[in-house]
């Protein structure tokens, strides 16, 4: 079930450190918004598929983040655990327009129902 | 800009049946359009050109060589006076057009000349962007656009003064290099962290910065200009951070914008530039726009190739070819600074559907990046060696599928489609006199002879005997291949464990190279040591950050994004994402005031658990991340600082009560513990560092299982080290005995420093000592007094930059982004 996209401004790309992350609070939990060295941005659930570690607190490298709890490496693009680990974190549509980050609120709301 | 005398080149009179074409602007694009038009339809138009500049058409791209003195203006002229005469072109030099009357179909210049047209070509180019900081209108502040700017710069350069160039893009760097060549002292200011960030990734940007700096040009990145200072003329540039740079000349080279004002006043459709269709006509079919002032499909263009394509289309349209249409193609650009080769083409912006192939060769200063999408090359950046630029540019333009040659693509046309050479075969084929190690001048023959005659078995042997790869280390791979070729299967290259999958280098190699190559930032290091990933991984980045912190105290800017979360937010993350907070209790001592403050904090912030730690302090567990700065502020008020319970650094100094209270105490163990902790706190070490001081051999502080322990005795202090009581259990080794407290402190600081300098990241003291040898450590710290004092001195120096309470900094607002969410959507959702 995909509702029509509803883009919500969640802040400036520059307010996230390069190779860093910050969270967006939603009623279904936190979404981690990442900024890579190449100034790309990704939004995924702030929960590692392993033991729900806060991925936003991990070290960002390439298009991946290493979970601070047990060093699982999660792809920011797909939300999937990499290497030998198996698991999936939900990803959200995010776009950058004029330096602002826009998150699809419709998808967030849909996630809330599912969760 | 002062106008020179009006010059008019006029030839044959217009005849009645010829159409009148008026051109506003005399740059490269309209020049090319007229060349093409005269070819396609000679004599069809009676042409009049208005040029705001008092001169003929010249090659603007070659202004930089004129500035640097490599070329004269005459050498960059495209159309001399003769060309205008030959084609019957009327040229008004130094004449700015001020109005277009589309009803009467005339244009009027500032000098009052009105000329009628049948067809009009607007080619007003672009204007430099001037940052409107205070003082931007002072004399001595120039942009870099035309020959007048260059002449003004050359005049200013005669004084051999100081120039500041604002903007580290293509133009800014060319201007800086030119001014340097003219003998000026030049500083480039760039707003972004790395130069030419639109063309280069950070690593290549650093390589470029080094090359620029090697020419004696100072570069300041992340430089935000606040004001240009001066009474009548420019005297200095003031940065946002308060830095004041003296300057006799300021060049603004921060970008350009289309010069579309005239067209807008005439009522034509204008966006960023003058909007044109595929036929290059504006919203008025009799008026064309070409060059940097034109906007096609939302894009404006600043590089010559697409502008020439526009010119060709206009010529076709004017000559009656209605099918002539503009399709923008990829563009390529080169930095025109002698000695620095840089080429970029196509689209190298990052996007999810793109892949990068990167080749780095630091010794030769080479960086190549090719951007792929759907198995086609869409962009390329070359630094150092740009010889393959044309070939890749061709691949981009043709949109060739590169699947078949992907493996060797980055090596360029000489390998295209063929199979990759076996690297050892290439080494085997080298002649004996081929130089392998450039640093130490070692040729292949010397190495192979040494291997066979001396029976060398591995890289370290070869290094020791021949010095090959013993300096900068970049030929290590080559030397290893040579050993393999010489020894065959007898060679077992398991010697060095790489730091991680991002590199072939081991920890010790990296530490050695940081010093040998003077590497002072992570991007710099990754470039110079040829890292295999774009920005490392969670294993190597914290290690590199530590090595740089430890090697360059006071110089290296700590990269918090390369630190594990605990060290980034100065608290310990717990399984549920909350944090624990442990304030320092010096030597395990506390007071009513501290305990009261802790109790208050626990109640105020609803902290669920309070516990005594094994290191004689109090741990508050379950603190919410956003509460951390406020918790710290309260603890700070009671005089407490971070206990660094999260750090790969000094943790605790555990003590017993010693002679203060104990009937067996031999020395003031508590006092020594407090002194040690006050001296050592804040220091970063390869892994956590725990100390203890016991007042007698009964050892109540459990000093004999610590990283460093002291057992007080009647005659002084026994110093122990290399104990463990974690994953491994191990009693300490005795380092030595000293008579006084001062000596004990000096020895312990020297030992800590030796560990800081030799330990591999995450290697505890006992593992380091086992690796390098207990005796070696003892010899350097106890026996060699000179050495001990030198180590102690380095530790003291490093502490000058380390002893800053991170809690106080954050309570005062540092890294505030760490502790607040980016956005809160819970309210918005609720409102729906």
Interface residues (C-beta under 8 A of the other chain):
Chain A: X8 X10 X11 X15 X16 X17 X18 X19 X20 X22 X23 X24 X25 X26 X27 X30 X33 X36 X37 X38 X39 X40 X51 X52 X53 X54 X57 X58 X59 X60 X61 X62 X66 X68 X69 X71 X73 X77 X101 X103 X105 X108 X109 X112
Chain B: X201 X202 X350 X351 X352 X533 X534 X535 X536 X537 X538 X541 X542 X560 X561 X562 X563 X564 X565 X566 X569 X573 X575 X577 X817 X820 X821 X822 X823 X824 X825 X826 X828 X829 X830 X832
